[in-house]
Amino acid sequence: MPSVVGPIKINSVGGGVVNFGDSFYLSPKSASKTSSGSGAFNTGDFICTNNGLNSTNVSDPDVADQNTTANA
């Protein structure tokens, strides 16, 4: 279905994706994985995190989660 896009000004795009009009096929150009323990990504001024015993499983039995080899 056709679309009409009016005047647009983009000053900067950092780590994002911008699509205009119709999109037939979208695929990721990069992929990453992060493993961390509980309470690791907390942000704020006054954080009190009581976790006790913690264990993070970082094994990946299927190896490939999101392939990007065929993307141009």
C-alpha positions in Angstrom: 0.0 0.0 0.0 1.6 3.3 -1.0 2.3 6.0 1.5 3.1 9.7 1.3 5.8 11.0 3.5 6.0 14.8 4.0 9.0 17.0 4.8 11.2 15.5 7.6 14.4 16.8 9.2 16.5 14.3 11.2 19.4 15.8 13.0 21.0 12.6 14.2 20.3 8.9 14.6 22.4 7.0 17.1 21.9 3.2 17.1 18.4 3.4 15.8 16.5 2.5 12.7 14.5 4.9 10.5 12.1 3.6 7.9 10.0 5.6 5.5 7.2 4.4 3.3 6.5 0.8 2.6 8.8 -1.9 4.0 8.9 -5.2 2.2 11.7 -6.9 4.1 13.5 -5.8 7.2 16.4 -7.7 8.7 19.0 -6.9 11.5 22.4 -5.7 10.4 24.0 -6.5 13.7 23.3 -8.7 16.8 24.8 -8.9 20.2 24.2 -10.7 23.5 24.8 -9.6 27.1 24.8 -11.7 30.2 24.9 -10.2 33.7 23.7 -11.0 37.2 20.7 -9.7 39.1 20.8 -6.0 39.9 23.6 -5.3 37.4 21.8 -2.8 35.2 20.1 -0.8 37.9 20.3 3.0 37.5 19.3 5.8 39.7 20.4 8.1 42.6 19.8 5.9 45.6 19.9 2.1 44.8 19.8 -0.6 47.5 19.9 -4.1 45.9 19.8 -7.1 48.2 20.3 -10.2 46.0 21.7 -12.9 48.3 23.1 -15.8 46.3 23.1 -15.2 42.5 24.2 -17.3 39.6 24.1 -16.3 35.9 24.0 -19.1 33.3 26.0 -17.9 30.2 26.1 -21.2 28.3 24.4 -21.1 24.9 23.6 -24.6 23.5 22.1 -23.4 20.2 25.1 -21.1 19.4 23.4 -19.0 16.8 20.5 -16.9 17.9 20.0 -14.4 15.1 22.2 -14.9 12.0 23.3 -11.8 10.1 25.6 -13.4 7.5 23.3 -13.1 4.5 22.4 -9.5 5.2 23.8 -7.0 2.7 
